[in-house]
Amino acid sequence: MPHRLETKRPTDLHALLLQAVNENRLIRFKYRDRLRIAEPHDYGRHSGKVRLLCYQVDGQSSEALPNWRWIDVEGISDLELLQETFRGNRPSSKHHVWDEVFARAKETPPKSH
């Protein structure tokens, strides 16, 4: 069962985002009135705003999926931490300079079955 954020307190949101990034866990959330499922890769302060750089893998979008997304954290609602994990870093041709990084997804080896 996913852990659902019932309140909109910034400290709760911050704690769940830190956990999601540090544990490489997918998140489900609403942003700009659209339900999204994404891999949270980088979380921090970018250009003076608290943002999440994520790889949206499912949900609603005006663009083709999967795709990279910048999310202004103050616009997130109904955040859920899912049990599903992702491997970690994805290749990207663009690199971003952060003012401050709170958490960054780490590469994890694939699980053997």
C-alpha positions in Angstrom: 0.0 0.0 0.0 1.4 3.4 -0.9 2.1 6.0 1.7 -0.2 8.9 1.0 0.5 12.4 2.1 -2.8 13.6 3.7 -1.6 17.1 4.6 -0.1 19.8 2.6 2.5 20.8 5.3 5.8 21.6 3.5 7.7 19.6 6.0 5.7 16.4 5.2 6.1 17.0 1.5 9.9 17.6 1.9 10.3 14.4 4.0 8.4 12.2 1.5 10.3 13.6 -1.4 13.6 13.0 0.3 12.6 9.4 1.1 11.4 8.8 -2.5 14.6 10.1 -4.0 16.9 8.4 -1.5 15.1 5.1 -1.9 14.6 5.4 -5.7 10.9 4.9 -5.3 8.3 6.1 -7.8 5.8 8.7 -6.8 2.3 9.5 -7.8 1.1 13.1 -7.4 -1.1 15.8 -8.9 0.6 18.8 -10.6 -1.3 21.4 -12.7 -4.5 19.4 -12.3 -3.0 16.2 -13.8 -2.2 12.9 -12.1 1.4 11.9 -12.8 3.6 8.9 -12.0 7.3 9.6 -12.0 10.8 8.7 -11.0 12.2 11.5 -8.8 15.8 12.0 -9.7 17.0 15.4 -8.4 15.4 17.4 -5.6 16.6 20.8 -4.5 16.7 24.5 -5.2 17.1 25.5 -8.8 17.0 29.2 -10.0 15.8 30.2 -6.6 12.8 27.8 -6.5 12.4 24.4 -4.8 12.1 21.9 -7.7 12.0 18.3 -8.5 13.5 17.0 -11.7 11.7 13.8 -12.5 11.2 11.3 -15.3 7.5 11.0 -15.8 6.6 7.4 -16.8 2.8 7.4 -16.7 -0.2 9.5 -16.0 -1.5 12.6 -17.7 0.6 14.9 -19.8 0.3 17.3 -22.6 3.5 15.8 -24.1 4.6 12.3 -25.1 5.6 10.0 -22.3 8.0 9.0 -20.8 9.8 12.3 -20.6 11.7 14.6 -18.2 9.8 17.1 -16.2 10.6 20.1 -14.0 8.1 20.2 -11.1 7.8 23.3 -8.9 7.3 21.5 -5.5 4.9 24.1 -4.2 2.4 23.0 -6.9 2.4 19.3 -5.9 -0.6 17.8 -4.2 -1.8 14.3 -3.2 1.7 12.9 -3.1 2.0 9.2 -2.8 5.2 7.2 -2.3 4.8 4.0 -4.3 6.4 0.6 -3.6 7.8 0.3 -7.1 11.5 1.3 -7.4 13.6 2.5 -10.3 17.2 1.8 -11.2 18.6 5.3 -10.7 20.3 7.7 -13.0 19.1 8.0 -16.6 21.3 9.3 -19.4 20.5 12.9 -20.3 22.2 15.3 -22.8 21.4 18.3 -20.5 23.0 19.0 -17.2 21.6 21.5 -14.8 23.3 23.7 -12.2 21.5 23.6 -8.9 21.7 26.2 -6.2 21.4 23.4 -3.7 20.7 19.7 -4.0 18.7 18.1 -1.2 18.7 14.6 -2.7 19.8 12.9 -5.9 18.9 9.4 -7.0 21.7 6.9 -6.9 22.4 4.2 -9.4 21.4 0.8 -8.1 22.3 -2.6 -9.6 19.4 -4.6 -11.1 17.8 -7.1 -8.8 18.5 -10.7 -9.5 15.5 -13.1 -9.6 
